């Protein structure tokens, strides 16, 4: 009887949870070493807020990987990933042609670091490409922007398909973004700079990817999703989802 009760509880919990959620994963020596590198002492103060160790462990990135860091901003993640993948791996830090203005200052600064396993460029196309098959495609707080300026679901569909084509079989696609309220769809991508996580999951799966799971490392239940992400009251602590997809 007791066994039956506990089995029923387990089933109920599985149904309640629904989508797979990642358990805490062991941080690899490669990630630990990369985060501790003296070369990035200027950005280490932000590691705890960004939950860098947890998020990288969830992604599964490892030495020898070929990684695309899409719209890398000031290169925070690129400068970590270069240490994780090591000399046998490579990191492509890329801006799309339409995003060239965002690279005007940060691209020269990143290139000036002369990271041997990093190629930092503004691409000649708006859809991402790479000169070789990729193990990991990584984009942080940028996915919602793809739908803006009238792009909508069509732009997301084209983008996800381009990522699918770049990845090796078994390759990983990680999307980290600011969460919007359930059911909001694409309604807040230009105003609040947020996106409904359900839309992301549906769009990426429609491109042929398998949803692997979610890390809750950056979730913040105190964020009610009503404020734009640049609002001082919430900036830097928004509720963010971390989704991991795999190319079959």
C-alpha positions in Angstrom: 0.0 0.0 0.0 2.8 2.4 1.0 4.6 1.7 -2.3 1.5 2.5 -4.2 1.1 5.8 -2.4 4.6 6.9 -3.1 4.4 5.8 -6.7 1.2 8.0 -7.1 3.0 10.9 -5.5 5.9 10.6 -7.9 3.6 10.4 -10.9 1.7 13.5 -9.7 5.0 15.4 -9.3 6.1 14.5 -12.8 2.9 15.7 -14.3 3.0 18.9 -12.3 6.6 19.7 -13.4 5.9 19.0 -17.0 9.0 20.1 -18.9 12.4 18.7 -17.8 14.3 20.9 -15.4 18.0 20.5 -15.0 19.4 19.4 -11.7 22.6 21.0 -10.3 25.5 19.8 -12.4 29.1 19.5 -11.5 31.2 22.3 -12.8 34.1 20.9 -14.9 37.7 21.7 -14.2 37.8 23.5 -17.6 35.0 25.8 -16.6 36.5 26.4 -13.1 39.9 27.2 -14.6 38.5 29.5 -17.2 36.5 31.5 -14.7 39.5 31.9 -12.4 41.8 33.1 -15.2 43.7 36.3 -14.2 43.2 37.5 -17.8 39.5 38.2 -16.9 40.0 39.7 -13.5 38.1 42.8 -14.6 34.9 40.9 -15.2 35.0 38.2 -12.4 32.9 40.4 -10.1 29.9 39.8 -12.3 30.2 36.0 -12.3 28.0 35.3 -9.3 25.2 37.5 -10.6 25.3 35.9 -14.0 25.5 32.4 -12.4 28.3 31.7 -14.9 29.5 28.5 -13.4 26.0 27.0 -13.2 25.0 28.1 -16.7 28.2 26.9 -18.4 28.0 23.5 -16.6 24.4 23.1 -17.8 25.4 23.8 -21.4 28.0 21.0 -21.4 30.7 23.0 -23.2 34.0 21.4 -23.0 37.6 21.5 -24.3 37.9 21.1 -28.0 34.4 22.5 -28.8 33.7 24.9 -31.6 31.3 27.6 -30.2 29.4 30.5 -31.7 28.8 33.4 -29.2 26.1 35.3 -31.1 25.8 39.0 -30.4 28.5 38.8 -27.7 28.2 42.4 -26.4 31.4 43.4 -24.7 32.6 39.8 -24.9 31.9 38.6 -21.4 31.0 35.0 -22.4 33.5 34.9 -25.2 36.3 35.6 -22.8 35.2 32.7 -20.6 34.5 30.3 -23.5 38.0 30.9 -24.9 39.4 29.3 -21.8 36.9 26.5 -21.6 37.4 25.2 -25.2 41.1 25.6 -25.0 43.7 25.5 -27.8 42.0 22.7 -29.6 38.7 24.5 -29.7 37.5 27.7 -31.2 35.1 30.5 -30.4 33.4 32.6 -33.1 32.1 35.9 -31.6 29.8 37.2 -34.2 27.5 40.1 -34.9 25.0 40.0 -37.8 25.4 42.7 -40.5 22.3 44.5 -39.2 23.9 44.7 -35.8 27.2 46.3 -36.9 26.6 49.4 -34.9 26.7 47.4 -31.7 30.2 46.2 -32.5 31.8 49.6 -33.2 33.5 49.8 -29.9 33.4 46.3 -28.5 34.7 44.4 -31.6 38.1 46.3 -31.7 38.5 45.9 -28.0 37.9 42.1 -28.2 40.2 41.7 -31.2 42.9 43.7 -29.4 43.1 40.9 -26.8 44.6 38.7 -29.5 42.9 35.5 -28.2 44.4 32.8 -30.3 41.3 30.6 -30.5 38.8 33.4 -31.0 37.5 34.9 -34.3 35.5 38.1 -33.7 33.7 39.5 -36.7 30.7 41.4 -38.0 29.2 39.0 -40.6 28.2 40.0 -44.1 24.8 38.3 -43.6 22.0 38.8 -41.1 21.5 35.1 -40.6 24.3 33.4 -38.6 26.9 31.3 -40.5 30.1 29.6 -39.6 33.1 28.3 -41.7 32.9 24.9 -39.9 30.3 22.8 -38.2 29.6 24.0 -34.6 29.3 22.1 -31.3 27.5 24.8 -29.4 25.5 27.9 -30.5 25.2 30.3 -27.6 23.0 33.5 -27.4 22.3 35.5 -24.3 19.5 38.1 -24.0 19.3 38.5 -27.8 16.7 36.0 -29.0 13.8 38.4 -28.4 15.5 41.0 -30.7 15.2 38.8 -33.7 11.5 39.2 -33.8 11.7 43.0 -33.7 11.3 45.6 -36.5 8.5 43.6 -38.0 10.4 40.3 -38.1 7.9 38.3 -36.0 7.7 34.6 -36.1 9.1 34.5 -39.7 12.4 36.0 -38.6 12.6 33.5 -35.6 11.9 30.6 -37.9 14.6 31.6 -40.4 17.1 32.2 -37.6 16.5 28.9 -35.8 16.8 27.0 -39.1 20.1 28.7 -39.8 21.4 27.6 -36.4 20.1 24.1 -37.0 22.1 24.0 -40.2 25.3 25.2 -38.5 25.3 22.7 -35.8 26.8 19.2 -35.9 24.5 16.3 -35.3 24.2 16.2 -31.5 25.1 19.9 -31.3 23.7 22.1 -28.6 21.7 25.3 -28.9 21.5 27.4 -25.7 19.0 30.3 -25.5 19.1 32.6 -22.4 16.7 35.5 -22.4 14.5 37.8 -20.2 11.2 36.0 -19.5 7.9 37.7 -20.2 4.5 36.7 -18.7 3.0 33.4 -19.8 0.7 33.9 -22.8 2.3 37.2 -23.8 3.8 35.7 -26.9 5.9 38.3 -28.8 4.0 41.2 -27.4 6.8 42.5 -25.2 9.9 42.0 -27.4 10.2 45.6 -28.5 8.7 47.4 -25.5 9.8 45.3 -22.4 12.6 43.5 -24.3 11.2 40.2 -23.0 9.8 37.1 -24.6 7.4 34.4 -23.5 9.5 31.3 -22.9 6.8 29.1 -24.4 7.2 30.9 -27.7 10.9 30.2 -27.7 10.5 26.5 -27.0 7.8 26.2 -29.7 9.8 28.1 -32.3 13.1 26.2 -31.7 11.4 22.8 -31.7 9.6 23.6 -34.9 13.1 24.0 -36.5 13.8 20.4 -35.7 15.5 20.7 -32.3 14.8 18.5 -29.3 14.2 20.3 -26.1 16.8 18.9 -23.5 15.8 20.9 -20.5 15.9 24.1 -18.5 18.3 25.5 -15.9 16.6 27.6 -13.2 19.8 29.3 -12.2 18.7 32.7 -13.4 15.0 32.5 -12.5 13.7 35.3 -10.2 10.1 34.8 -8.9 10.2 38.4 -7.6 10.1 39.8 -11.1 6.5 40.2 -12.2 7.4 40.6 -15.9 5.7 44.0 -16.2 8.8 46.2 -16.3 11.1 46.8 -19.2 14.4 45.1 -18.5 16.2 48.4 -18.4 14.0 49.7 -15.6 16.4 50.5 -12.7 14.1 48.6 -10.3 14.8 45.3 -12.1 17.8 45.8 -14.3 20.4 43.1 -13.7 18.0 40.8 -11.8 15.3 40.0 -14.3 13.7 36.6 -14.4 15.6 34.8 -17.1 15.1 31.3 -18.6 18.0 29.1 -19.8 16.9 26.6 -22.4 19.0 23.9 -23.9 18.1 22.2 -27.2 19.9 19.5 -29.2 20.1 18.8 -32.9 19.1 15.1 -33.3 
